[in-house]
């Protein structure tokens, strides 16, 4: 039978473990801030909030010849032990949530194998304070799009 001291220690340890925030969403924290990339086809601008309360929010807009041609909202949230990215292209909720399948320092990969395209969404921090966003058709697919964006002042971003 445990002693009273052992019970107090066990209760303290359980309370401490339960009070610690889940660190899953923190793995995507490097995405926080404002980003812009210019390409022959136009410009992409993205803004992500820092992780807080198990949630990150993002906005993206695509510009061509100075006009907005598309936009997207992004919701990255902890769902139990999983981190899920849900896109809202043109403000409409996607029927597919992308689950975080791998992460490392400055890199996260989300996948939805049941989706036609993309099946995978990845972000990674690159040298020169750049963020690279990539979507692709998954393993064995040659279908892919990639955007390299540099950090910008958030007063210039969506």
Secondary structure, DSSP 4 states (H G I P E B T S, - for coil): ---HHHHHHHHHHHHHHHHSPP-TGGGGGGG-EEEEEEETTEEEEEEEPPPBTTEEEEEEEEEETTEEEEEEEEEEEEETTEEEEEEEETTPPPS-EEEEEEEETTEEEEE-TTSSS-SEEEEEEETTTEEEEEEE--TT---EEEEEEEEE-GGG--
